[in-house]
Amino acid sequence: MNGRKGTIGVYNYKTGEILCAVTTPTYDPENVPNIEGDTSGKYEGVYLNRFIQSAYVPGSIFKLVTTAAALDCVPGIEEMTFKCTGKIEYGTEAVTCLSVHGTQTLKRALANSCNCAYAQIAELVGKKNMVKYVDTFGITEAITFDGITTVKGKYDVSAAAPVSFAWSCIGQYNDLINPARFMTFMGAIANGGSAAKPYLVSQVQGGGEVTYEAKTEKTEKMMSSEVASVLKSYMRNNVTTIYGDGNFPGLQVCAKSGTSELGGGQKSNAMFAGFVQNENYPLAFIVVVENGGFGSGTCVPILSKVLAECKLVMDAQ
């Protein structure tokens, strides 16, 4: 993470084994530095495990949630087109894009991460459906593994005006997600609608005997295999047309980036979430770099190195 604050998680969505759960800043417990006396700010927040204890504004990785909802409840959504002129006005407020994307399908709108298209998609899905699907997907629920329970996320549009509801479907407004929970959602998309629940401890031995051994447990079915299949193809298209296959040698990666705006003059958090669809490397992941700016530009180089190491470990098994 090059000294940046954030987290990265990678797990096997078929078995549940977590291969990587990094949170920064951190320290070596066998060589504890003078954390309390530090004046550089290097260890600020060092006692917070960001993978399990943090809830982040998701930004555009949340568009995967909205896309899954639209695919399931809006008839003919894949044949529809959405026009982006750079802005959609709601009275004195607006949903804006960084550029004008023109006319797009749902697939292309996801690749372009077009806010204007997703504001229109939000209207088609509607508040009640979005709340229902967020609940069905378990996005805001805590997840427990190895005796650890993550913090919950948040999706509350009960008092949202139309413009705020649109932003909520784009991953802004008051949305919050926990990295470990969202990583599991990525695993469910990859695995046809449900995934293995994650675990860190695979085995415990005492006195020469195995006293504990992890067992694979599945999540509830979050979505149909048909919706998962379409969403997987869209996320694969994101990598081949936008992020670049060359960043992940030997791996077929499916992903979505996010740039979560924080307000108050703060630099945006960089987000990147997805999975590998190779049969031999069933890995789901999430990367968060606090105040990292644009999602893919910041997160992809980090993820590329981590997935390469995970691949080496799995090849050696």
PAZA-851347 format. One record per residue (C-alpha): residue number from 0; residue in three letters; chain; x, z, y. Coordinates in Angstrom, 3 decimals. Layout:
! PAZA-851347
+-----+--------+--------+----------+----------+----------+
| num | residu | chaine |        X |        Z |        Y |
+-----+--------+--------+----------+----------+----------+
| NUM |    ala |      A |        X |        Z |        Y |
...
+-----+--------+--------+----------+----------+----------+
***
This chain:
! PAZA-851347
+-----+--------+--------+----------+----------+----------+
| num | residu | chaine |        X |        Z |        Y |
+-----+--------+--------+----------+----------+----------+
|   0 |    met |      A |    0.000 |    0.000 |    0.000 |
|   1 |    asn |      A |    3.130 |   -0.037 |    2.219 |
|   2 |    gly |      A |    2.413 |    3.322 |    3.829 |
|   3 |    arg |      A |   -1.179 |    2.434 |    4.741 |
|   4 |    lys |      A |   -4.108 |    4.707 |    4.040 |
|   5 |    gly |      A |   -6.566 |    3.512 |    1.443 |
|   6 |    thr |      A |   -7.169 |    3.149 |   -2.253 |
|   7 |    ile |      A |   -7.094 |    0.660 |   -5.110 |
|   8 |    gly |      A |   -8.850 |    1.005 |   -8.444 |
|   9 |    val |      A |   -8.656 |   -1.227 |  -11.519 |
|  10 |    tyr |      A |  -10.413 |   -0.572 |  -14.822 |
|  11 |    asn |      A |  -11.290 |   -2.250 |  -18.097 |
|  12 |    tyr |      A |  -14.996 |   -3.009 |  -17.806 |
|  13 |    lys |      A |  -15.366 |   -3.340 |  -21.589 |
|  14 |    thr |      A |  -13.682 |   -0.072 |  -22.660 |
|  15 |    gly |      A |  -13.866 |    2.000 |  -19.462 |
|  16 |    glu |      A |  -10.138 |    2.778 |  -19.258 |
|  17 |    ile |      A |   -8.843 |    3.088 |  -15.690 |
|  18 |    leu |      A |   -5.489 |    1.333 |  -15.416 |
|  19 |    cys |      A |   -4.936 |    2.044 |  -11.731 |
|  20 |    ala |      A |   -6.430 |    4.650 |   -9.386 |
|  21 |    val |      A |   -4.125 |    4.890 |   -6.384 |
|  22 |    thr |      A |   -4.958 |    6.799 |   -3.231 |
|  23 |    thr |      A |   -2.703 |    6.942 |   -0.184 |
|  24 |    pro |      A |   -1.155 |    8.851 |    1.414 |
|  25 |    thr |      A |    0.052 |   10.918 |   -1.517 |
|  26 |    tyr |      A |    3.074 |   12.977 |   -2.572 |
|  27 |    asp |      A |    5.129 |   13.836 |   -5.646 |
|  28 |    pro |      A |    3.751 |   17.140 |   -7.041 |
|  29 |    glu |      A |    7.134 |   17.780 |   -8.676 |
|  30 |    asn |      A |    8.894 |   17.449 |   -5.325 |
|  31 |    val |      A |    6.370 |   18.703 |   -2.772 |
|  32 |    pro |      A |    7.406 |   17.879 |    0.809 |
|  33 |    asn |      A |    6.706 |   20.089 |    3.815 |
|  34 |    ile |      A |    3.211 |   18.717 |    4.269 |
|  35 |    glu |      A |    1.964 |   21.506 |    6.517 |
|  36 |    gly |      A |    4.976 |   21.198 |    8.792 |
|  37 |    asp |      A |    4.854 |   17.409 |    9.083 |
|  38 |    thr |      A |    4.433 |   16.150 |   12.646 |
|  39 |    ser |      A |    4.690 |   12.414 |   11.966 |
|  40 |    gly |      A |    1.133 |   12.033 |   10.679 |
|  41 |    lys |      A |    2.503 |   10.591 |    7.438 |
|  42 |    tyr |      A |    0.606 |   13.120 |    5.327 |
|  43 |    glu |      A |   -2.629 |   13.248 |    7.297 |
|  44 |    gly |      A |   -5.474 |   13.276 |    4.769 |
|  45 |    val |      A |   -3.061 |   13.642 |    1.837 |
|  46 |    tyr |      A |   -5.350 |   16.062 |    0.003 |
|  47 |    leu |      A |   -8.217 |   13.569 |    0.003 |
|  48 |    asn |      A |   -8.546 |   11.405 |   -3.098 |
|  49 |    arg |      A |   -9.976 |    8.307 |   -1.474 |
|  50 |    phe |      A |  -10.922 |    6.673 |   -4.775 |
|  51 |    ile |      A |  -13.410 |    9.392 |   -5.697 |
|  52 |    gln |      A |  -13.979 |   11.466 |   -2.535 |
|  53 |    ser |      A |  -14.393 |    8.819 |    0.174 |
|  54 |    ala |      A |  -17.389 |    6.744 |    1.208 |
|  55 |    tyr |      A |  -16.601 |    3.617 |    3.227 |
|  56 |    val |      A |  -18.557 |    1.136 |    5.307 |
|  57 |    pro |      A |  -18.493 |   -1.779 |    2.829 |
|  58 |    gly |      A |  -18.629 |   -4.744 |    5.165 |
|  59 |    ser |      A |  -19.145 |   -8.103 |    3.507 |
|  60 |    ile |      A |  -18.454 |   -6.999 |   -0.072 |
|  61 |    phe |      A |  -22.023 |   -5.646 |    0.202 |
|  62 |    lys |      A |  -23.243 |   -9.241 |    0.435 |
|  63 |    leu |      A |  -22.816 |   -9.271 |   -3.354 |
|  64 |    val |      A |  -25.623 |   -6.697 |   -3.540 |
|  65 |    thr |      A |  -27.844 |   -8.774 |   -1.262 |
|  66 |    thr |      A |  -27.028 |  -11.940 |   -3.209 |
|  67 |    ala |      A |  -27.941 |  -10.324 |   -6.521 |
|  68 |    ala |      A |  -31.226 |   -9.092 |   -5.044 |
|  69 |    ala |      A |  -32.046 |  -12.534 |   -3.620 |
|  70 |    leu |      A |  -31.250 |  -14.291 |   -6.892 |
|  71 |    asp |      A |  -33.672 |  -11.994 |   -8.699 |
|  72 |    cys |      A |  -36.602 |  -11.818 |   -6.286 |
|  73 |    val |      A |  -36.631 |  -14.951 |   -4.102 |
|  74 |    pro |      A |  -37.927 |  -17.998 |   -6.046 |
|  75 |    gly |      A |  -35.873 |  -21.136 |   -5.442 |
|  76 |    ile |      A |  -33.211 |  -19.314 |   -3.415 |
|  77 |    glu |      A |  -30.410 |  -21.485 |   -4.827 |
|  78 |    glu |      A |  -32.075 |  -24.657 |   -3.540 |
|  79 |    met |      A |  -32.705 |  -23.302 |   -0.040 |
|  80 |    thr |      A |  -30.431 |  -23.906 |    2.934 |
|  81 |    phe |      A |  -29.617 |  -21.670 |    5.879 |
|  82 |    lys |      A |  -28.492 |  -22.788 |    9.321 |
|  83 |    cys |      A |  -25.750 |  -20.981 |   11.213 |
|  84 |    thr |      A |  -25.264 |  -21.637 |   14.922 |
|  85 |    gly |      A |  -23.065 |  -18.577 |   15.332 |
|  86 |    lys |      A |  -25.832 |  -16.218 |   16.407 |
|  87 |    ile |      A |  -29.343 |  -15.079 |   15.496 |
|  88 |    glu |      A |  -31.067 |  -13.192 |   18.291 |
|  89 |    tyr |      A |  -33.417 |  -10.241 |   17.821 |
|  90 |    gly |      A |  -34.659 |   -9.592 |   21.348 |
|  91 |    thr |      A |  -31.706 |   -8.210 |   23.310 |
|  92 |    glu |      A |  -29.582 |   -7.795 |   20.146 |
|  93 |    ala |      A |  -28.117 |  -10.300 |   17.720 |
|  94 |    val |      A |  -26.404 |  -10.918 |   14.402 |
|  95 |    thr |      A |  -23.264 |  -12.948 |   15.019 |
|  96 |    cys |      A |  -20.672 |  -14.941 |   13.085 |
|  97 |    leu |      A |  -17.042 |  -15.550 |   13.970 |
|  98 |    ser |      A |  -17.652 |  -19.297 |   13.730 |
|  99 |    val |      A |  -20.472 |  -21.822 |   13.412 |
| 100 |    his |      A |  -21.003 |  -22.618 |    9.723 |
| 101 |    gly |      A |  -23.781 |  -25.169 |   10.026 |
| 102 |    thr |      A |  -26.175 |  -25.724 |    7.135 |
| 103 |    gln |      A |  -25.313 |  -23.918 |    3.907 |
| 104 |    thr |      A |  -26.629 |  -23.041 |    0.491 |
| 105 |    leu |      A |  -26.551 |  -19.458 |   -0.768 |
| 106 |    lys |      A |  -23.340 |  -20.186 |   -2.688 |
| 107 |    arg |      A |  -21.607 |  -21.596 |    0.374 |
| 108 |    ala |      A |  -22.916 |  -18.818 |    2.622 |
| 109 |    leu |      A |  -21.281 |  -16.258 |    0.330 |
| 110 |    ala |      A |  -17.985 |  -18.183 |    0.342 |
| 111 |    asn |      A |  -18.084 |  -18.446 |    4.150 |
| 112 |    ser |      A |  -19.288 |  -14.836 |    4.423 |
| 113 |    cys |      A |  -21.838 |  -16.106 |    6.920 |
| 114 |    asn |      A |  -23.635 |  -13.264 |    8.689 |
| 115 |    cys |      A |  -26.292 |  -15.557 |   10.151 |
| 116 |    ala |      A |  -27.229 |  -16.917 |    6.730 |
| 117 |    tyr |      A |  -27.418 |  -13.410 |    5.293 |
| 118 |    ala |      A |  -29.673 |  -12.275 |    8.140 |
| 119 |    gln |      A |  -32.092 |  -15.013 |    7.038 |
| 120 |    ile |      A |  -31.664 |  -14.054 |    3.373 |
| 121 |    ala |      A |  -32.404 |  -10.427 |    4.303 |
| 122 |    glu |      A |  -35.779 |  -11.499 |    5.716 |
| 123 |    leu |      A |  -36.620 |  -13.268 |    2.453 |
| 124 |    val |      A |  -35.673 |  -10.247 |    0.327 |
| 125 |    gly |      A |  -37.354 |   -7.651 |    2.577 |
| 126 |    lys |      A |  -36.790 |   -3.947 |    3.056 |
| 127 |    lys |      A |  -38.719 |   -2.702 |    0.042 |
| 128 |    asn |      A |  -36.901 |   -5.022 |   -2.333 |
| 129 |    met |      A |  -33.475 |   -4.179 |   -0.895 |
| 130 |    val |      A |  -34.112 |   -0.461 |   -1.347 |
| 131 |    lys |      A |  -35.341 |   -1.116 |   -4.887 |
| 132 |    tyr |      A |  -32.318 |   -3.199 |   -5.882 |
| 133 |    val |      A |  -29.791 |   -0.829 |   -4.323 |
| 134 |    asp |      A |  -31.402 |    1.886 |   -6.464 |
| 135 |    thr |      A |  -31.436 |   -0.307 |   -9.591 |
| 136 |    phe |      A |  -27.784 |   -1.280 |   -9.148 |
| 137 |    gly |      A |  -26.832 |    2.378 |   -8.613 |
| 138 |    ile |      A |  -24.660 |    1.414 |   -5.636 |
| 139 |    thr |      A |  -25.166 |    4.671 |   -3.758 |
| 140 |    glu |      A |  -25.280 |    7.003 |   -6.764 |
| 141 |    ala |      A |  -22.396 |    9.285 |   -7.711 |
| 142 |    ile |      A |  -20.614 |    8.571 |  -10.968 |
| 143 |    thr |      A |  -19.025 |   11.230 |  -13.175 |
| 144 |    phe |      A |  -15.991 |   10.817 |  -15.428 |
| 145 |    asp |      A |  -13.440 |   13.266 |  -16.874 |
| 146 |    gly |      A |  -15.342 |   16.138 |  -15.266 |
| 147 |    ile |      A |  -15.012 |   14.526 |  -11.816 |
| 148 |    thr |      A |  -18.034 |   13.486 |   -9.766 |
| 149 |    thr |      A |  -17.595 |   10.994 |   -6.953 |
| 150 |    val |      A |  -19.267 |   11.274 |   -3.581 |
| 151 |    lys |      A |  -22.488 |    9.367 |   -3.072 |
| 152 |    gly |      A |  -22.900 |    6.280 |   -0.948 |
| 153 |    lys |      A |  -25.695 |    5.577 |    1.520 |
| 154 |    tyr |      A |  -28.309 |    2.909 |    2.121 |
| 155 |    asp |      A |  -31.096 |    4.054 |    4.428 |
| 156 |    val |      A |  -33.187 |    1.462 |    6.257 |
| 157 |    ser |      A |  -36.282 |    3.615 |    6.668 |
| 158 |    ala |      A |  -35.990 |    3.534 |   10.453 |
| 159 |    ala |      A |  -34.114 |    0.244 |   10.784 |
| 160 |    ala |      A |  -35.260 |   -2.318 |   13.321 |
| 161 |    pro |      A |  -35.130 |   -5.972 |   12.157 |
| 162 |    val |      A |  -31.613 |   -6.504 |   13.535 |
| 163 |    ser |      A |  -30.375 |   -3.280 |   11.923 |
| 164 |    phe |      A |  -31.930 |   -4.224 |    8.590 |
| 165 |    ala |      A |  -30.172 |   -7.591 |    8.790 |
| 166 |    trp |      A |  -26.844 |   -5.840 |    9.411 |
| 167 |    ser |      A |  -27.540 |   -3.482 |    6.493 |
| 168 |    cys |      A |  -27.713 |   -6.485 |    4.152 |
| 169 |    ile |      A |  -24.354 |   -7.612 |    5.549 |
| 170 |    gly |      A |  -22.773 |   -4.243 |    4.738 |
| 171 |    gln |      A |  -22.846 |   -2.678 |    8.193 |
| 172 |    tyr |      A |  -25.519 |   -0.524 |    9.948 |
| 173 |    asn |      A |  -25.227 |    2.882 |    8.187 |
| 174 |    asp |      A |  -24.176 |    1.570 |    4.733 |
| 175 |    leu |      A |  -21.573 |    3.532 |    2.766 |
| 176 |    ile |      A |  -20.074 |    2.945 |   -0.692 |
| 177 |    asn |      A |  -17.710 |    4.919 |   -2.905 |
| 178 |    pro |      A |  -14.814 |    2.832 |   -4.313 |
| 179 |    ala |      A |  -15.087 |    4.068 |   -7.917 |
| 180 |    arg |      A |  -18.833 |    3.450 |   -7.976 |
| 181 |    phe |      A |  -18.547 |   -0.032 |   -6.473 |
| 182 |    met |      A |  -15.760 |   -0.928 |   -8.917 |
| 183 |    thr |      A |  -18.175 |   -0.115 |  -11.733 |
| 184 |    phe |      A |  -20.782 |   -2.409 |  -10.168 |
| 185 |    met |      A |  -18.168 |   -5.184 |  -10.219 |
| 186 |    gly |      A |  -17.681 |   -4.491 |  -13.924 |
| 187 |    ala |      A |  -21.409 |   -4.846 |  -14.520 |
| 188 |    ile |      A |  -21.502 |   -8.280 |  -12.902 |
| 189 |    ala |      A |  -18.518 |   -9.349 |  -15.005 |
| 190 |    asn |      A |  -20.003 |   -7.998 |  -18.211 |
| 191 |    gly |      A |  -23.442 |   -9.619 |  -18.010 |
| 192 |    gly |      A |  -25.367 |   -6.871 |  -16.219 |
| 193 |    ser |      A |  -23.936 |   -3.603 |  -17.532 |
| 194 |    ala |      A |  -20.431 |   -2.245 |  -17.959 |
| 195 |    ala |      A |  -18.439 |    0.555 |  -19.508 |
| 196 |    lys |      A |  -18.346 |    3.783 |  -17.524 |
| 197 |    pro |      A |  -14.805 |    4.477 |  -16.277 |
| 198 |    tyr |      A |  -12.495 |    7.193 |  -17.601 |
| 199 |    leu |      A |   -8.950 |    8.323 |  -16.777 |
| 200 |    val |      A |   -8.069 |   10.488 |  -19.788 |
| 201 |    ser |      A |   -7.977 |    8.510 |  -23.031 |
| 202 |    gln |      A |   -6.721 |   11.267 |  -25.322 |
| 203 |    val |      A |   -5.681 |   14.934 |  -25.349 |
| 204 |    gln |      A |   -3.436 |   16.406 |  -28.026 |
| 205 |    gly |      A |   -2.713 |   20.043 |  -28.803 |
| 206 |    gly |      A |   -0.682 |   21.503 |  -31.639 |
| 207 |    gly |      A |   -0.108 |   18.067 |  -33.070 |
| 208 |    glu |      A |   -3.857 |   17.374 |  -33.274 |
| 209 |    val |      A |   -6.107 |   15.180 |  -31.171 |
| 210 |    thr |      A |   -8.480 |   17.566 |  -29.424 |
| 211 |    tyr |      A |  -10.194 |   14.930 |  -27.291 |
| 212 |    glu |      A |  -10.545 |   11.178 |  -27.407 |
| 213 |    ala |      A |  -12.477 |    9.117 |  -24.904 |
| 214 |    lys |      A |  -15.426 |    7.105 |  -26.130 |
| 215 |    thr |      A |  -16.773 |    4.027 |  -24.430 |
| 216 |    glu |      A |  -20.113 |    4.638 |  -22.757 |
| 217 |    lys |      A |  -22.189 |    1.936 |  -21.107 |
| 218 |    thr |      A |  -24.025 |    2.047 |  -17.812 |
| 219 |    glu |      A |  -27.701 |    1.248 |  -17.586 |
| 220 |    lys |      A |  -28.599 |   -2.443 |  -17.368 |
| 221 |    met |      A |  -28.281 |   -3.194 |  -13.656 |
| 222 |    met |      A |  -29.289 |   -6.854 |  -13.589 |
| 223 |    ser |      A |  -30.230 |   -9.688 |  -15.904 |
| 224 |    ser |      A |  -27.505 |  -11.690 |  -17.602 |
| 225 |    glu |      A |  -28.810 |  -14.758 |  -15.737 |
| 226 |    val |      A |  -28.322 |  -13.171 |  -12.306 |
| 227 |    ala |      A |  -24.909 |  -11.846 |  -13.335 |
| 228 |    ser |      A |  -23.859 |  -15.303 |  -14.532 |
| 229 |    val |      A |  -24.810 |  -17.022 |  -11.262 |
| 230 |    leu |      A |  -23.163 |  -14.311 |   -9.179 |
| 231 |    lys |      A |  -20.022 |  -14.582 |  -11.293 |
| 232 |    ser |      A |  -19.856 |  -18.339 |  -10.666 |
| 233 |    tyr |      A |  -20.281 |  -17.771 |   -6.913 |
| 234 |    met |      A |  -17.481 |  -15.195 |   -6.855 |
| 235 |    arg |      A |  -15.232 |  -17.508 |   -8.833 |
| 236 |    asn |      A |  -15.945 |  -20.225 |   -6.274 |
| 237 |    asn |      A |  -14.856 |  -17.808 |   -3.521 |
| 238 |    val |      A |  -11.411 |  -17.552 |   -5.086 |
| 239 |    thr |      A |  -10.930 |  -21.230 |   -5.902 |
| 240 |    thr |      A |  -12.106 |  -22.457 |   -2.483 |
| 241 |    ile |      A |  -11.211 |  -19.625 |   -0.084 |
| 242 |    tyr |      A |   -8.771 |  -16.968 |   -1.335 |
| 243 |    gly |      A |   -6.624 |  -19.154 |   -3.595 |
| 244 |    asp |      A |   -6.075 |  -19.134 |   -7.361 |
| 245 |    gly |      A |   -2.331 |  -19.247 |   -6.770 |
| 246 |    asn |      A |   -2.410 |  -15.594 |   -5.715 |
| 247 |    phe |      A |   -3.317 |  -14.570 |   -9.261 |
| 248 |    pro |      A |   -1.144 |  -16.503 |  -11.755 |
| 249 |    gly |      A |   -2.589 |  -16.628 |  -15.260 |
| 250 |    leu |      A |   -5.817 |  -14.912 |  -14.237 |
| 251 |    gln |      A |   -9.274 |  -16.237 |  -13.417 |
| 252 |    val |      A |  -10.294 |  -13.925 |  -10.617 |
| 253 |    cys |      A |  -13.792 |  -13.665 |   -9.129 |
| 254 |    ala |      A |  -14.031 |  -11.774 |   -5.839 |
| 255 |    lys |      A |  -15.476 |  -11.120 |   -2.399 |
| 256 |    ser |      A |  -13.657 |   -9.906 |    0.692 |
| 257 |    gly |      A |  -14.986 |   -7.634 |    3.397 |
| 258 |    thr |      A |  -14.025 |   -6.666 |    6.923 |
| 259 |    ser |      A |  -15.928 |   -3.484 |    7.708 |
| 260 |    glu |      A |  -16.321 |   -2.889 |   11.426 |
| 261 |    leu |      A |  -16.065 |    0.757 |   12.444 |
| 262 |    gly |      A |  -16.804 |    0.702 |   16.161 |
| 263 |    gly |      A |  -15.240 |    2.944 |   18.753 |
| 264 |    gly |      A |  -12.350 |    0.566 |   19.285 |
| 265 |    gln |      A |  -11.045 |    1.146 |   15.760 |
| 266 |    lys |      A |   -9.438 |   -1.647 |   13.776 |
| 267 |    ser |      A |  -11.656 |   -2.750 |   10.874 |
| 268 |    asn |      A |  -11.128 |   -1.617 |    7.295 |
| 269 |    ala |      A |  -10.056 |   -4.357 |    4.883 |
| 270 |    met |      A |  -12.047 |   -4.547 |    1.623 |
| 271 |    phe |      A |  -11.731 |   -6.691 |   -1.500 |
| 272 |    ala |      A |  -13.716 |   -6.320 |   -4.729 |
| 273 |    gly |      A |  -14.258 |   -8.305 |   -7.911 |
| 274 |    phe |      A |  -13.021 |   -8.808 |  -11.444 |
| 275 |    val |      A |  -10.984 |  -10.936 |  -13.819 |
| 276 |    gln |      A |  -13.050 |  -13.046 |  -16.201 |
| 277 |    asn |      A |  -10.301 |  -13.751 |  -18.789 |
| 278 |    glu |      A |  -11.356 |  -12.426 |  -22.197 |
| 279 |    asn |      A |   -7.962 |  -10.761 |  -22.732 |
| 280 |    tyr |      A |   -7.925 |   -9.099 |  -19.295 |
| 281 |    pro |      A |  -11.403 |   -7.669 |  -18.618 |
| 282 |    leu |      A |  -10.504 |   -5.945 |  -15.364 |
| 283 |    ala |      A |  -12.719 |   -4.984 |  -12.436 |
| 284 |    phe |      A |  -11.191 |   -3.843 |   -9.155 |
| 285 |    ile |      A |  -11.634 |   -2.689 |   -5.591 |
| 286 |    val |      A |   -9.075 |   -2.504 |   -2.773 |
| 287 |    val |      A |   -9.601 |   -0.620 |    0.494 |
| 288 |    val |      A |   -7.033 |   -0.586 |    3.295 |
| 289 |    glu |      A |   -8.097 |    1.598 |    6.194 |
| 290 |    asn |      A |   -7.733 |   -0.139 |    9.577 |
| 291 |    gly |      A |   -6.273 |   -3.086 |    7.681 |
| 292 |    gly |      A |   -8.155 |   -5.817 |    9.544 |
| 293 |    phe |      A |   -9.385 |   -8.887 |    7.664 |
| 294 |    gly |      A |  -10.124 |   -8.221 |    3.994 |
| 295 |    ser |      A |   -8.496 |  -11.008 |    2.043 |
| 296 |    gly |      A |   -5.374 |  -11.360 |    4.180 |
| 297 |    thr |      A |   -4.531 |   -7.680 |    3.810 |
| 298 |    cys |      A |   -5.843 |   -6.883 |    0.333 |
| 299 |    val |      A |   -4.954 |   -9.972 |   -1.721 |
| 300 |    pro |      A |   -1.145 |   -9.474 |   -1.612 |
| 301 |    ile |      A |   -1.606 |   -5.865 |   -2.776 |
| 302 |    leu |      A |   -4.064 |   -6.781 |   -5.517 |
| 303 |    ser |      A |   -1.899 |   -9.673 |   -6.712 |
| 304 |    lys |      A |    0.965 |   -7.297 |   -7.515 |
| 305 |    val |      A |   -1.258 |   -4.693 |   -9.145 |
| 306 |    leu |      A |   -3.095 |   -7.168 |  -11.378 |
| 307 |    ala |      A |    0.228 |   -8.711 |  -12.448 |
| 308 |    glu |      A |    1.424 |   -5.253 |  -13.548 |
| 309 |    cys |      A |   -1.860 |   -4.568 |  -15.353 |
| 310 |    lys |      A |   -1.498 |   -7.885 |  -17.173 |
| 311 |    leu |      A |    2.031 |   -6.935 |  -18.316 |
| 312 |    val |      A |    0.783 |   -3.584 |  -19.625 |
| 313 |    met |      A |   -2.106 |   -5.185 |  -21.534 |
| 314 |    asp |      A |    0.184 |   -7.900 |  -22.952 |
| 315 |    ala |      A |    2.487 |   -5.207 |  -24.309 |
| 316 |    gln |      A |   -0.274 |   -3.342 |  -26.121 |
+-----+--------+--------+----------+----------+----------+
***
